[in-house]
Every structure is written in structure tokens, then in C-alpha cells.
């Protein structure tokens, strides 16, 4: 009986060929040939015989068939990369199974952390920007990248000029010059004094 026989029988997966959308066995490198037939195991046979049983175990653990297949595939790929070493083991599938479970455990922990983060930080739905703000953003895109960054950091992110200078690694005088030229350019583009976006930049 196969070492994984119990799991295979429980899932009705006793066939030698992976089923349920299982991946095709990774292409075997020529350098990973069987060589010593007395000790080396054929990778393709190992994959066909045990992919389904390992996947079934991980599916029961992860609760996601696709993730279980992906993790199992990754474990077999790692075995293939080290096939000369792994194939010499008395039980190569035990090595594959151990790697697969380590990968599944890491994936499960990351999933739990991500789920906890989503529960604590639910998506915030923000309203659409006003037409004035859209016009302001369009005008900002006409500025050169560095002055545009200074304007965004100072006026929209409310950073002090000295903090903007430190962040952008320039002098405060350079930042002030950028902001002055940007105000002039934005005022010319926006034109209308009634535009809140233009007024915000002019009066800053």
C-alpha cells in the first residue's frame, strides 16, 4: 500500500494519474536521469503516483483546491530541481510531502494575517472628486515632475517647506522657487478666480 494510501482512498483518488485539473508534471531536465536503477526513482512515476494524494491532503488543510494544487506543484518543482539528491532517498515522496506541507503552512499563516488585516481595515469608499479638483489635477499634470511633486507634498499633503526640501533632497530655496513658479503656471491655466482649486493654490 502506498504511504499516502489512506488519504487517497478517503478522497477516492487512488488512480495513478492526477485528476481534477491537476497540473502536468514539470519537464524533467536531462541531467536528472535515473542513472542507478537500484536506488533512483523515476520523477514522472513519482509525480503521477503521488500528486493527487498530496493535493488531497493539502486541500483538506487549506480549504482551496487551486491553492492546494499550486502548493503541491511547487513542491514537486523543487524536487525536480534537486532530483539527483532527492531521487537517491529511500522515500523521495516523503521529502516532497514535507516541502509541500511547509509551503502550505506558510501560505495558511499569510492568509490568516491578510484576512485579519481586511477585517480591521475595511475598504473605505471615497466620493468622486469635484469638477474643480479634477481641473486642478489636470493642471498639475502640465507641470514638470519635480515642481509638481513639491506642490502635491506642500499643498495637498500639508507638509512644511522644510519637510518637502528634506524629502526631495533639495534646498528650501529651491522648493520655494518651484512653488512660486507652480502657482503662477497653475493660476494661468485655471484662470477663473471662482475655481476653488485655483484659489487654493493662489492663496497658499
C-alpha positions in Angstrom: 0.0 0.0 0.0 1.3 3.5 -0.7 2.4 5.6 2.2 -0.4 8.0 1.2 -2.9 5.2 0.7 -5.3 6.4 3.5 -5.6 9.9 2.1 -6.0 8.7 -1.4 -8.8 6.2 -0.5 -10.6 8.8 1.6 -10.7 11.2 -1.4 -11.4 8.5 -4.0 -8.1 9.4 -5.6 -6.4 6.0 -6.0 -5.6 6.3 -9.7 -2.0 6.7 -10.7 -2.8 9.8 -12.8 -3.5 13.2 -11.2 -7.1 14.3 -11.7 -9.4 17.3 -11.0 -7.4 19.8 -13.1 -4.0 18.6 -11.7 -1.0 20.2 -13.4 1.1 18.3 -15.9 4.4 17.1 -14.4 7.2 19.6 -14.8 9.6 18.9 -17.6 12.4 16.8 -16.4 16.0 18.0 -17.0 18.2 15.6 -18.9 20.8 16.0 -16.1 18.2 14.4 -13.8 18.1 11.0 -15.4 17.5 7.8 -13.5 21.1 6.6 -13.6 21.4 3.9 -10.9 18.2 2.0 -11.3 18.7 0.3 -8.0 18.5 3.5 -6.0 17.0 6.2 -8.2 13.3 6.7 -8.7 11.7 8.0 -11.9 10.4 11.5 -11.4 7.4 11.1 -13.7 6.3 8.0 -12.0 6.6 9.6 -8.6 4.6 12.7 -9.8 1.8 10.5 -11.3 1.6 8.3 -8.3 1.5 10.9 -5.6 0.4 14.3 -6.9 -3.3 13.6 -6.2 -2.8 12.2 -2.7 -0.6 15.1 -1.6 -3.0 17.6 -3.2 -5.9 16.0 -1.3 -4.2 16.3 2.0 -3.4 20.0 1.4 -6.9 20.7 0.1 -8.3 19.4 3.4 -5.9 21.7 5.2 -6.2 24.8 3.1 -9.8 24.5 2.0 -8.9 25.7 -1.5 -8.3 23.1 -4.3 -6.5 25.5 -6.6 -4.1 26.6 -3.8 -3.5 23.0 -2.8 -2.6 22.1 -6.4 -0.3 25.1 -6.7 1.5 24.3 -3.5 1.9 20.6 -4.5 3.1 21.7 -7.9 5.7 23.9 -6.3 6.9 21.1 -4.0 7.4 18.8 -7.0 9.2 21.5 -8.9 11.6 21.9 -6.0 12.1 18.2 -6.0 12.9 18.3 -9.8 15.5 21.0 -9.3 17.3 18.7 -6.8 16.4 15.5 -8.4 19.8 13.9 -8.3 19.8 14.3 -4.5 16.1 13.6 -3.8 15.9 10.6 -6.1 18.6 8.9 -4.0 16.5 9.0 -0.9 14.8 5.8 0.3 11.4 7.6 0.2 11.5 10.6 -2.2 7.8 11.4 -1.8 8.4 11.9 1.9 10.7 14.8 1.0 8.1 16.2 -1.4 5.3 15.9 1.2 7.4 17.7 3.8 8.2 20.6 1.5 4.5 20.8 0.4 3.3 20.9 4.0 5.9 23.6 4.9 4.7 25.7 1.9 1.0 25.1 2.8 1.7 26.2 6.4 3.4 29.4 5.3 0.5 30.1 2.9 -2.1 29.5 5.6 -0.4 31.8 8.0 -0.1 34.6 5.4 -3.8 34.1 4.5 -4.8 34.4 8.2 -2.8 37.6 8.5 -4.3 39.0 5.3 -7.8 38.1 6.5 -7.3 39.8 9.9 -6.0 42.9 8.1 -9.1 43.0 5.9 -11.3 42.7 8.9 -9.6 45.5 10.7 -9.3 47.8 7.7 -12.4 47.6 5.7 -12.4 49.3 2.3 -13.3 52.9 2.5 -15.4 54.2 -0.4 -14.4 57.8 -1.2 -16.6 60.1 -3.2 -15.8 61.1 -6.7 -13.6 64.3 -6.9 -15.4 67.5 -7.6 -15.1 69.1 -11.1 -12.8 71.8 -9.6 -10.5 69.2 -8.1 -10.4 67.4 -11.5 -9.4 70.6 -13.2 -6.7 71.2 -10.6 -5.3 67.7 -11.1 -5.3 68.2 -14.8 -3.4 71.5 -14.4 -0.9 69.8 -12.1 0.0 67.2 -14.8 1.2 70.1 -17.0 3.9 71.0 -14.5 7.4 69.4 -14.7 7.7 66.4 -12.4 9.8 67.9 -9.6 7.8 71.1 -9.1 4.6 69.0 -9.4 5.8 66.8 -6.6 6.6 69.8 -4.4 3.2 71.2 -5.0 1.5 68.0 -4.1 3.6 67.5 -0.9 3.1 71.1 0.3 -0.5 71.9 -0.7 -2.2 68.5 -0.7 -0.2 66.6 1.8 0.2 69.6 4.1 4.0 69.2 4.5 6.0 72.2 5.6 8.5 73.6 3.1 11.4 72.4 5.2 10.0 68.8 5.2 9.4 68.9 1.5 13.0 70.0 0.9 14.3 67.2 3.1 12.1 64.6 1.4 13.1 65.8 -2.1 16.8 66.3 -1.0 16.9 69.9 -2.2 17.3 73.3 -0.5 14.3 75.2 0.9 15.1 78.0 -1.5 14.6 75.5 -4.4 11.3 74.4 -3.0 10.1 78.0 -2.6 11.1 78.8 -6.2 9.2 75.7 -7.5 6.1 76.6 -5.5 6.1 80.2 -6.7 6.5 79.2 -10.4 3.9 76.5 -10.0 1.4 79.0 -8.5 1.9 81.3 -11.5 1.5 78.4 -14.0 -1.5 76.9 -12.3 -3.2 80.3 -12.0 -2.7 80.9 -15.7 -4.2 77.5 -16.6 -7.1 77.6 -14.2 -7.8 81.3 -14.8 -11.2 81.5 -13.1 -10.9 83.1 -9.6 -14.1 81.4 -8.6 -12.4 78.0 -9.1 -11.7 76.7 -5.5 -8.7 74.8 -6.8 -7.1 77.8 -8.3 -7.9 79.9 -5.3 -6.3 77.3 -3.1 -3.1 77.4 -5.0 -3.0 81.2 -5.4 -3.6 81.9 -1.7 -1.2 79.2 -0.3 
